[in-house]
């Protein structure tokens, strides 16, 4: 097994949510990703890092960083917005391909309805209809085909606060999509948040996993969030995601199962945070999470 370790702007509070947190300048984020010991970064929301190709390459090269991928949400539940979502994904895919990246991460867009019940949603009450599932699978496969034409592998990210969050929703999506087109981005924290065991999902979909987001979860915070009916963004503000090794996710077990299926690719360390909160110190957390992974995987 070969794992290269990267980070992402989300660990500095840079999310695809308008008005979220403090917008730390990208230059500081890239400096600190490199300082904390990571080899690469994801793009973050389109437009956060420079989108002019040569400038983007210069900024990354100056810090010895690779561009790994980008997280691109598509509004799967809204059939009328699928074409726009496809075009947005293609725009990002073009930049990734020109920058030398080999992978793109697709996901459903976070919605107000699903964020309100994140971590405790019921697929029958809160989920997609059969028609929406059919449409979601079609647009993902069309988008994946367009990305493949640009030399990019496609990895789908199940995500808390979306219509593909729970283990059964993940299973349904992968039943409806071609494994040659749509792989799995396993996010250990989001799968745990959605009620699943990340070790089990590696056993089930190991051959389909082509990208990793390593994330940990404070189980006490998650239990309180579920009990109090708190939405996903408030859970992030409360610190539901922890530094690696400080939460309830069985990361050593995940890594053991990844070794069994000979995973070869990137693991992006993420800690979704609200950077406006006084106790959030992204560089310190990123450094400690990197140190934890060195102990667990030896690199």
N, C-alpha and C positions, 0 to 999 in steps of 0.2 A: 504493500500500500504506500502510495506517495501522496502526501497532503501538503500543498502550499497554503500559507496562511496570509489572509488579507483582512482589511477592515472596510468600513463604509461611513459616509457622512452621517448616517442615522445615529451612530453612537455619539455624535456631537449635537444631537437634537434636530438634524436636518431631515424633515419628513415631507411627504406629499400631502401636507395639510396646510392650507392657507392660514397664515398668521400664527403658526405653531412655534413656540419657544423663541429663543434669541437666535438670530441668524448670524452665527459666527462666520467671519470671512473665510472663503474657501482656502486661501493661502495658509491661514493658521491651522485649519483642519488637516490639510495635506502635510504641513510641517510636523504636526503632532502624530499623524498616522505613521510617518517614517520614524520619528523619534521613539515611538512606543515599540518599534521592532517589527512592523508589518512589511510585507513584500509588495502589496498591491492594494488597490481600492476599487470599489464600485463607483459608478458615476454620480449617484444621488439623483434627486429630481432634475429633469432635463433643464439646463440653463443655470444650475448652481455652479458646477465647474464650467470652465470655458467650453463653448461649442465650436469655436474656430479651431480647426484641426491642428494646425501647427502650434498655436499657443497652448492647446491642451497637451500636446506631446512635450513641449518644452517644460511646462509646469510639472508634469509627472517625471520626466527624465532628470530634472534638476534635483529630485528627491529620491531617485532610484526606485520609483514605483511603477508597477504594471497597471494598466487598466484591465480589470477582470471582467466586468459585466455591468449591466444596468437593470434596475428594477422598474418594470413598465406595467402599470395597472390598466386594465381594460374593463369597462363597465358591462360585465357579462349579463346582468339582469335586464339591461335596457337594450332591447334589440335595435331600436332606432338609432342608437349611438355606436353600434358595432363598427360601421365603416370609418367613423372618425377615430375610434380606438385603433383600428388597423393602421390607419395613416400615421398616427402618432408613434406607434410601435416601429413602423418602417423608418420613420425619421431618426429615431434613436438607433435602430439597427444599422443604418448607414454610417452614423458616426462611430459606432463600436467597430464595425468592420474596417473602416478606414484607419482606425487607431490601433488595429492589431489585436483587438479582443476576439475571443472565440465563442462567447456564450452570451445569451440574453435571458433575463428572468422575467417571465410574464406572471401576472396575478390578476385576480378580480380587484376592482376598485372598492375601497372601503366605503360603506354606505351608512347613512345615519341609522337606518332601521337595524342593520346587523351589528353596528358598533354598540347600540343600546343593549343588546343581549349577548355580547361577546363572552365566550366562556361558559354560557349556559343556554345557548340557543337550541331549539327543537327543529329538526329538519322539516317535519311535516307542517308545523305552524309558521316557522320563520324562513323556510327555504325556498328554492326555486321551483317553479312548476315544471312539468314534463316538457312543455314547449320551450321554456327558458333554458332548460338543460340541453336540449337538442341544439338550440341556437348558440349556446355557450361553447359547446364542443365544436361546432362548425367554424365559428370565428377564430377560436384558438388554433384549429388546424390550418385555416387559411393564413393566419398570421405566422404560424410556425413554418409553413411552406415558403412564405416570402422571406423570412429570416434565414432559412436554410439556403435559399438561393444566394444569399449574401455571405455564406460561409459560416453562419452562426448556429451553434447548437442551442436548442430551446429547452428551458427548464421552467416548470410551473411551480410557483410558490403558493402553497396554502397559507392563508393569512387570517389572523383574528380580526373580527369586524367586517368580514366579507362573506359571500355566499359559498365559498369553498374553505371551510374552517375545520369542521369536525372530521373524525376518521371516516365516517360513512359518506360525507360529501367528497372527500379526497378519493375514496374508492369509486364512487359513481363517476367522477370526472375521468379517472384513469380507465374505467371500463368503456367509456365513450370515445376515447382518443387513441390514436395510433402511437404505440411506444417508440416507433421509429422517428416520429415527429416531435412528440411532447414527452420530455423527461421530467423528473421530479427534482425540485429544489427543496431539500428537507431543511426546515427551520425547526430546530429542536425546541425552542421556546414557544413558538406559535402552535406547534403540534401538541405540546403539553397543555398550553392554555386552552386549546380546543377540546380537551378531554382525552387525548391519546397518549400512548406510550411511545416515545421516539425509538426505543430499542425495537419494539414490535414492527414499526413501519420499515425499519432497515431490513429486518428479516423478510418482510413481505415484498418490498419493492427495491431491494438492493440493486438489482441489475438495471433499474430505471433511474436511480439516483445519479445525477450528473453535476450537481452543485450542492454546497452545504452552507447554511447559515447556522453558526454555533451561537446559541443564546441560552441563558439560564433564567429560572423563574423562582421568585420568592413565594413559596407555597402559602405562607400565612397571609400575605397581601392578596394573593389570588382567592383564597377562601373568603376573605372579608369582602372582596369585590363581588363575588358571586352571591354572598349572603345579603349584601346591601343593595344589589341591583345596580352597581356602578358601571358606567360605560367604558369602552376600551381606552379612550384618551385620558379619562380620569384615572384609570388604572395605571397608565404609563406615568402620569404625574405623581402618583403615590409610590412609584418605584417597584412595580411588579416585576420588572426585569432586573436581574442582578448581574454582577460580575461573574464570569465563569468559575464554577466550583463553589460558589456561595449559595446556590439555590438547590432545588429539588430535582432537577433534570439529571438523569443518570448518563452523564457524558462519557465516562469510561466504558460503560456498556455499549453506547452507540459506537464508539471508536472500535471496540472489539468486534462488533458485527460488521463494521465497514472494512476492517482488515480481512474478515472472512470472505467478503465479496470483492476484495482487491480494488477498492475505490482508488481512483487516480484523478485528482483534480484539486480545486480550490476549496478551502473552508474560510468563509468570511465571518469574523467575529463581530457580533452586533449586540448592542445594549440599547434598546429603544428608550430614550429619555426625553424629559422636558428640560432643556438647558437653562431655562429661566429659574429653575428651582435652586435654592442656595446650596443644597448639599450635593449637587451634581458636579463632578469633576472629571470630565471625559478623558483627559490625558492620563490621569492616575488610574482610572478604571481600565482603560485600554491597555496600559502597561501591565497591570496585575493579571488581566485575562490572558495576555500573551505569555506571561511567565507561567501561568497555570497550564496552558497548552504545551509548553516546552516540557514540563514534567510528565504530562500524560501521553504525548505522542513522540517526544524526543526530538522535536524540531521546532 
